[in-house]
């Protein structure tokens, strides 16, 4: 079975194990980023207006630039293994902190914007670390054979990231959390802004006319 897979993927013996681990890592990281992006946008829009999302994006871009610059400096002084393990543990600890704050201190006004910006930072640093690790463990010839399989993990995230959203929308909790709109009878979606965004857009069109 293993030889058949290696032939199908056109990889040499020994490449499949490392390629599978790198592919799985990238798959989990991208899936976490996509799910976090949907959740952070929904939480942000539940408390702030859609036009304020642009300010959060600008803040994210500035902070990402500063953090990446600091990350490059630290990477030159710290061993790669310690850097990767420490970064992933740091991200995991951040998720735990945000989970506790969201459940016990959800009234904090800065919580959802901070989570939105943190997800953007995670989406830049975490996938970069996977590709950096691949660059260190694979030679040039091995990379030509394995990088396609590793990149497949980043593409396969689509279905995994969409599954929780589809399951939640079909659950009874979704019906209670999103009552029908009084005017249109449609339900607003917490994932995309729903009828709230559509109503604002239609209202702006009417005001222009």
Rosetta blueprint (number, residue, H / E / L):
1 X L
2 X H
3 X H
4 X H
5 X H
6 X H
7 X H
8 X H
9 X H
10 X L
11 X L
12 X L
13 X L
14 X L
15 X H
16 X H
17 X H
18 X H
19 X H
20 X H
21 X H
22 X H
23 X H
24 X H
25 X H
26 X H
27 X H
28 X H
29 X H
30 X H
31 X H
32 X H
33 X H
34 X H
35 X H
36 X H
37 X H
38 X H
39 X H
40 X H
41 X H
42 X H
43 X H
44 X H
45 X H
46 X H
47 X H
48 X L
49 X L
50 X H
51 X H
52 X H
53 X H
54 X H
55 X H
56 X H
57 X H
58 X H
59 X H
60 X H
61 X H
62 X H
63 X H
64 X H
65 X H
66 X H
67 X H
68 X H
69 X H
70 X H
71 X H
72 X H
73 X H
74 X H
75 X H
76 X H
77 X H
78 X L
79 X L
80 X H
81 X H
82 X H
83 X H
84 X H
85 X H
86 X H
87 X H
88 X H
89 X H
90 X H
91 X H
92 X H
93 X H
94 X H
95 X H
96 X H
97 X H
98 X H
99 X H
100 X H
101 X H
102 X H
103 X H
104 X H
105 X L
106 X L
107 X L
108 X L
109 X L
110 X L
111 X H
112 X H
113 X H
114 X H
115 X H
116 X H
117 X H
118 X H
119 X H
120 X H
121 X H
122 X H
123 X H
124 X H
125 X H
126 X H
127 X H
128 X H
129 X H
130 X H
131 X H
132 X H
133 X H
134 X H
135 X H
136 X H
137 X H
138 X L
139 X L
140 X H
141 X H
142 X H
143 X H
144 X H
145 X H
146 X H
147 X H
148 X H
149 X H
150 X H
151 X H
152 X H
153 X H
154 X H
155 X H
156 X L
157 X H
158 X H
159 X H
160 X H
161 X H
162 X H
163 X H
164 X H
165 X H
166 X H
167 X H
168 X H
169 X H
170 X L
171 X L
172 X H
173 X H
174 X H
175 X H
176 X H
177 X H
178 X L
179 X L
180 X E
181 X L
182 X L
183 X L
184 X L
185 X L
186 X L
187 X E
188 X L
189 X L
190 X L
191 X L
192 X L
193 X L
194 X H
195 X H
196 X H
197 X H
198 X H
199 X H
200 X H
201 X H
202 X H
203 X H
204 X H
205 X H
206 X H
207 X H
208 X H
209 X L
